[in-house]
Amino acid sequence: MTYHCQPERVGITMGSVNEETVKGALPKKVDVHIFVGESSKPGWYELPEDHTQRFPKFTPPFQKKIDAWKQVFLAPGLG
């Protein structure tokens, strides 16, 4: 997934990756876990205790980028 406010990065939902079919190496370490709050993470999904930061939504810095992009995009005459 890419976002207009950060087009140079690609995010992958790792829960949708079938590791057996991946050609090449998977990342050794995840940067952050997002959407893992009680209301957004499926109850059956257990995250490993990997000491990686967890957020119920986007990380605060990324949410700021999204909000700033929305302000510009939704400004009168632009959206």
C-alpha positions in Angstrom: 0.0 0.0 0.0 1.3 3.5 -0.8 0.0 6.8 0.5 0.0 10.1 -1.4 1.6 11.8 1.6 4.6 9.4 1.5 4.9 7.9 -2.0 8.5 6.8 -1.6 7.4 4.0 0.9 5.4 0.9 0.5 3.6 -0.8 3.4 2.8 -4.5 3.4 0.2 -6.2 5.6 2.4 -9.1 6.7 -0.5 -11.1 7.8 -1.4 -11.5 4.1 2.1 -12.8 3.0 2.5 -16.5 2.4 6.1 -17.0 3.5 6.4 -20.2 1.6 5.9 -18.5 -1.8 8.2 -15.5 -1.2 11.2 -15.3 -3.5 14.0 -13.5 -1.8 14.5 -12.6 1.8 11.8 -11.3 4.1 12.7 -8.3 6.4 14.6 -9.5 9.5 12.8 -7.0 11.7 9.5 -5.1 11.6 9.7 -1.4 12.2 6.4 -1.1 14.0 3.1 -2.9 14.5 0.1 -0.8 13.5 -3.6 -1.4 13.9 -3.1 -3.8 16.8 -5.3 -2.1 19.4 -8.1 -4.2 21.0 -10.7 -2.8 18.6 -8.6 -3.2 15.4 -6.6 -6.5 15.8 -8.5 -9.7 15.3 -8.9 -11.5 18.5 -7.4 -14.7 17.1 -4.2 -13.1 16.1 -1.3 -13.2 18.5 1.7 -10.9 18.1 5.1 -12.2 19.1 6.8 -10.5 22.1 9.4 -8.8 19.9 9.7 -5.5 21.8 8.5 -3.7 18.7 6.4 -0.6 19.2 2.7 -1.1 18.8 0.0 1.3 17.9 -3.8 1.0 17.7 -3.8 3.1 14.5 -1.0 4.7 12.5 2.1 6.0 14.2 1.7 9.6 15.4 4.3 11.0 13.0 2.7 9.3 10.0 -0.8 10.3 11.2 0.5 13.9 11.2 1.6 13.5 7.5 -1.8 12.1 6.6 -3.6 15.0 8.4 -1.4 17.6 6.7 -2.0 16.1 3.3 -5.8 16.0 3.9 -5.8 19.7 4.8 -4.2 20.6 1.5 -6.1 18.1 -0.6 -9.5 19.0 0.9 -8.9 22.7 0.7 -11.5 24.6 -1.3 -10.8 24.5 -5.0 -8.4 21.5 -4.8 -10.6 18.5 -3.8 
